[in-house]
Amino acid sequence: MSNTSLYENTVELFDNLTVQIDRYVAVLIFIFAVVGNSLNVLVLSQQTLRSNPCAWLFLTSTIADLISVLFGLTTRILAGWATDPTNTNSLLCKFRGFILFSSQTTAFWLIALATVDRWIASSRNARYRQMNTLKNIKICFIIVVFISILIYSQIFYCYKADLVNTPLKCYGKSFVCQVISDTFYGGIGVILSLILMIVFGLKTIFNIHQIQTRIYPRQIPIIGQNNPSKIIHSKEQSIQWKKQDRHLFSVLITQVIVQGILTLPQVVAKVYITSTMFQIQTPLKLSFDHFIYNIALLLSFLANGIPFYIYTLCGGSSKLMDHCINYVKQRELTLT
């Protein structure tokens, strides 16, 4: 086999893999995300949970995740089975990019705010705890949405359809536009929100550990008295505290690690593509760039669909599913 034939076959291989991924993997992620987010909305929209600031943030974040999946992933599925209209229509290209990036950033930052909310709620400072109100959370929500809309308004100028030498036909039309997009999405939308999750999540665990230690001090038996019941009770409480700390830590770390693993590849892919923009854009490089960026993009959509499964599997599945089952039962009783 000649080198030319091998080169062409490699290009064709990457192109075919991209199409197959859009056809089948994108559909699976779409179903996975829509089902998970729909269940989250079903559970978190109940009256008993809507008044909780943290639950309200999870609800609005879920809605933002659902919007990003519906507007962003639908076009990837179309690209696998038919023609993606955002590839040829600049208006649709701009609108899709604006909705996608602003909703994803909003969802990430609302989860970060939920971590801050948990830190405030667990604080020993009464002034901080008084700030933990639904009204303040809604103000923060408005600020996050406004900033997301503001920083991605540049997409209406920067994004364009029918581009060549880019991983997608609908992409930033110049080097400056791509740098701006990479900075806003990668730096502000992903990395900064992950840093806040880690910092305030660890501070929350520290607060809870301090509160439990203060309220339930370890009981030490008095010398000369035979009181085995108190000793056993103290050991059981100590074990319980450690389990609670480990549980909180595992939920937090799982959420941060999963979100980081699924969103950082798109940041890396965007930086790589922008940094190699002035290199010779051979067919093989363009095909490879399209392939890796498509995978990274689908992983980011997976991040939009996985919060429900993290909450249920790592953060109290029985309670959430009980809420869901009770809600369905109540709806059936109402209809009958």
C-alpha positions, 0 to 999 in steps of 0.5 A: 500500500502506497503512502498516499493510499495510507494517508487517504485511508487515515483521513477517511477513518477519522471522518467515518469515526466522527460520523458514527459517534454522532449517529450512535454515541450522541443519541445515547448521551442525549437519552441519558441526559434528558432522562436524568435531567427530567428526573432531577426536575421532577424531584427538585420541583416539589414544594418541599424542596423548592424553598431550600436554597441549595435545592433551588440551585440544583433545580435551576442548574438542571434546567440549564443543563437540559437547555444546553443538551436540547440546543447543543446535542440535537445538532450533533445528532443531525450531523450524523444522520443528515445535514446540520443546519448550523453548518450553513446558516450563520444565524442558527450557528450564532444562536446555537453557540450563544445558547449552548455556551451560556447555558453550560456556563450557567449550569457550572456556576450554579453548582459552584454557588450551591457549594458556596451555599453549603459552606454558608449554611454550615458556618458557625458564624450567625451572620453568614447563616443569616445570608443563606436565604432563597432571596439572596440565592435568586439574586445570585442566580440573576447575576450569574445568568446576566454575566453568562449572557454578557460574556457570550454575546461576542458569539453573535460577532465571532461565530460564523457558518461555512468555515474551513480549516476549523474543527466545525464549520460553525466556529470562531471566524478568527484567531482573536475570536477563538482566543476570546471563546477559549478564555471565557469558556475554559477559564471562567466557565470551567476552571474557575467554577471547578476551583470554587467547588473544591475550595468551598466544598472542603471548607464545608466539610471542615465546618460540619466537622467542627459543628459536630465536634462542638455539639457532640464532644467525645465522652471520656469515662471517669476513672474509678467508675464503671460505666461501659455504656457511655464508652460504647456510645462514645465510640459509636458516635465517633465512628458515625462522625467519620462516616459522615465526613467520608460520605460528604467528602466522597460526594464532593470529590466525585462531583468535582472529579467527574465534572473536571474529567468531562469538561476539561478535555473540551478546554484542552481541545479548544486551546490545542486547535487555536494554538495550531491555527497557523500551522499548515492545515492538511486534510489529515490534521483537519480530520483529526481535529474534528474527531478529537473536538467532537469527542470532547464536545460530547463529553461536555454534554455528558457532564450536563446529563450526569448530575442526577446520577451523581446525586442519587448514587453518591448523595442519598439515592433512596431519599431522592427516589422516594420523593420521585415515587411519592410524586408519581403516586400523588399525580396518579391519585389526582388524575383518578 
